[in-house]
Amino acid sequence: MSVGLEHYLAVSGILFCLGVLGVILRRNLLNLYMSLEVMLNAANLALVAFARYNGDLNGQVLVFFVITVAAAEVAVGLALIVALYRKCRTTWVDDLATMKH
């Protein structure tokens, strides 16, 4: 049995759905952020699978740039989460939504 495009896309779809569920159901900023990263990696997996299926490198080059931007996003996002935690002493979204200042 060989692994085909549909297998990669099924795994990518499952990962994306798990990420969406994490964003919808979780109320902790770190869990929410990890779910967003899972969704981004699911999209990367689909891009790589399509690039391999089509036999060109355009999708893989795009994934390289997406991973580079995601690394910068992680650095900035975690810095913001740490700054919010230092100011409010919480990472729960419900508590941060009621901030006045």
C-alpha positions as CSV (number, residue, x, y, z in Angstrom):
1,M,0.0,0.0,0.0
2,S,1.4,3.3,-1.0
3,V,0.7,6.6,0.6
4,G,-1.1,8.9,-1.8
5,L,-2.2,12.5,-2.0
6,E,-5.5,11.7,-0.4
7,H,-3.8,10.4,2.8
8,Y,-1.8,13.6,3.2
9,L,-4.8,15.7,2.6
10,A,-6.8,13.6,5.1
11,V,-4.2,14.1,7.8
12,S,-4.0,17.8,6.9
13,G,-7.8,18.2,7.2
14,I,-7.9,16.4,10.5
15,L,-5.1,18.6,11.9
16,F,-6.9,21.7,10.6
17,C,-10.2,20.6,12.2
18,L,-8.4,19.9,15.5
19,G,-6.9,23.4,15.4
20,V,-10.2,25.0,14.7
21,L,-11.8,23.1,17.6
22,G,-8.9,24.2,19.8
23,V,-9.5,27.9,18.9
24,I,-13.2,27.6,19.4
25,L,-13.3,25.6,22.7
26,R,-10.2,26.7,24.5
27,R,-10.0,29.8,26.6
28,N,-6.3,29.9,27.5
29,L,-4.1,32.1,25.4
30,L,-1.3,29.5,25.1
31,N,-3.7,26.8,24.0
32,L,-5.3,29.2,21.6
33,Y,-1.9,30.1,20.1
34,M,-0.9,26.4,19.8
35,S,-4.1,25.7,18.0
36,L,-3.4,28.5,15.5
37,E,0.0,27.0,14.9
38,V,-1.5,23.5,14.3
39,M,-3.8,25.1,11.7
40,L,-0.8,26.8,10.0
41,N,1.1,23.5,10.0
42,A,-1.9,21.7,8.5
43,A,-1.9,24.2,5.6
44,N,1.8,23.6,5.2
45,L,1.3,19.9,5.0
46,A,-1.3,20.3,2.3
47,L,1.0,22.6,0.3
48,V,3.9,20.2,0.5
49,A,1.6,17.3,-0.5
50,F,0.3,19.2,-3.6
51,A,3.8,20.2,-4.5
52,R,5.0,16.7,-4.4
53,Y,2.0,15.4,-6.3
54,N,2.5,18.0,-9.1
55,G,6.2,17.4,-9.2
56,D,7.3,21.1,-8.8
57,L,9.0,23.0,-6.0
58,N,6.8,26.1,-5.9
59,G,4.7,24.8,-3.0
60,Q,7.7,23.7,-1.0
61,V,9.3,27.1,-1.5
62,L,6.1,28.8,-0.3
63,V,6.1,26.5,2.7
64,F,9.7,27.6,3.5
65,F,8.6,31.2,3.5
66,V,5.5,30.4,5.6
67,I,7.6,28.6,8.2
68,T,10.0,31.6,8.3
69,V,7.1,34.0,8.9
70,A,5.6,31.6,11.5
71,A,8.9,31.6,13.4
72,A,8.7,35.4,13.6
73,E,5.0,35.2,14.6
74,V,5.9,32.8,17.4
75,A,8.5,35.2,18.8
76,V,6.2,38.2,18.7
77,G,3.1,36.3,19.9
78,L,4.9,34.7,22.9
79,A,6.3,38.1,23.8
80,L,2.8,39.6,23.8
81,I,1.5,36.7,25.9
82,V,4.3,37.1,28.4
83,A,3.7,40.9,28.6
84,L,-0.1,40.4,29.1
85,Y,0.6,37.8,31.8
86,R,3.0,40.1,33.6
87,K,0.5,42.9,33.6
88,C,-2.7,41.0,34.3
89,R,-1.4,37.8,36.0
90,T,-3.7,35.6,33.9
91,T,-3.8,34.0,30.4
92,W,-7.5,33.3,30.3
93,V,-9.2,35.1,27.4
94,D,-12.4,35.8,29.4
95,D,-10.4,37.7,32.0
96,L,-8.5,39.7,29.4
97,A,-11.7,40.6,27.5
98,T,-12.9,42.6,30.6
99,M,-9.8,44.7,30.9
100,K,-10.6,48.4,30.9
101,H,-7.0,49.7,30.6
